[in-house]
Amino acid sequence: MAEIIRFVALPFDFVDGRIAVGEPIECPDPGVAIQCAEGLWKVFGHAGSVAFSRTSDFEIGRFNDEHLLRRFGQVTEKYR
C-alpha cells in the first residue's frame, strides 16, 4: 500500500582503468532523471550515466528491480 517510485540519475567514471559507479542523484520525475543523466554525461564529463526508476514498498520490505529509462556513454555491465 505504501508503494513509492524513485527516479534516479547515476553517473559512472573511469577509475584505475575500470568503470566505477558514482553517487546517485534522486529526481522528482522520469523526465528530470533522464535530463540529469544526460547532463552528467555530456556536461560534467563522466564516462557515462543512466536514468532508472525503482518501485519499493517499505511496509513489507519489497524492493523491485530497477527499470532502465535511458543510458548514456559507457556504463557497467548491469546497465547494458
C-alpha positions in Angstrom: 0.0 0.0 0.0 2.9 2.4 0.7 4.4 1.8 -2.7 6.9 4.5 -3.7 8.5 5.1 -7.1 12.0 6.6 -7.1 13.7 8.2 -10.1 17.5 8.2 -10.1 20.3 9.5 -12.3 23.5 7.6 -11.8 26.9 8.6 -13.1 29.9 6.3 -14.0 33.6 7.2 -14.1 36.8 5.6 -15.1 38.8 4.6 -12.0 42.1 2.7 -12.4 41.1 1.5 -15.9 37.7 0.3 -14.8 34.2 1.8 -14.8 33.0 2.7 -11.3 29.6 3.8 -10.1 29.3 7.4 -8.9 26.9 9.0 -6.4 23.2 8.6 -7.3 21.0 11.7 -7.7 17.3 11.4 -6.8 15.0 13.2 -9.1 11.3 14.1 -8.9 10.1 12.5 -12.1 11.4 10.4 -15.1 12.0 13.4 -17.4 14.2 15.1 -14.9 16.1 11.9 -14.2 16.8 11.5 -18.0 17.9 15.1 -18.4 20.1 14.9 -15.3 21.7 11.7 -16.5 22.4 13.3 -19.9 23.9 16.3 -18.3 26.1 14.2 -16.1 27.5 12.5 -19.2 27.7 15.5 -21.6 28.3 18.5 -19.4 30.2 17.1 -16.4 32.3 14.6 -18.4 31.6 11.4 -16.7 32.3 8.2 -18.7 28.5 7.5 -18.8 25.3 7.7 -16.9 21.9 6.1 -16.6 18.4 7.1 -15.5 16.3 4.5 -13.9 13.2 4.0 -11.7 12.5 1.6 -8.9 9.3 0.8 -7.1 9.6 0.0 -3.4 7.1 -1.0 -0.7 8.7 -0.1 2.6 5.8 -1.6 4.7 6.6 -5.1 3.5 10.3 -4.5 2.7 10.0 -5.3 -1.0 12.3 -3.6 -3.5 11.6 -4.3 -7.1 14.2 -4.4 -9.9 15.3 -1.2 -11.5 13.7 -0.1 -14.7 16.2 1.5 -17.1 14.8 4.7 -18.6 17.9 5.8 -20.6 21.6 5.1 -20.9 24.4 7.4 -22.0 28.0 6.7 -22.7 29.9 3.8 -21.0 28.3 2.1 -18.1 28.8 -1.1 -16.1 27.5 -4.4 -17.4 24.5 -4.3 -15.2 23.0 -1.4 -17.2 23.8 -2.6 -20.7 
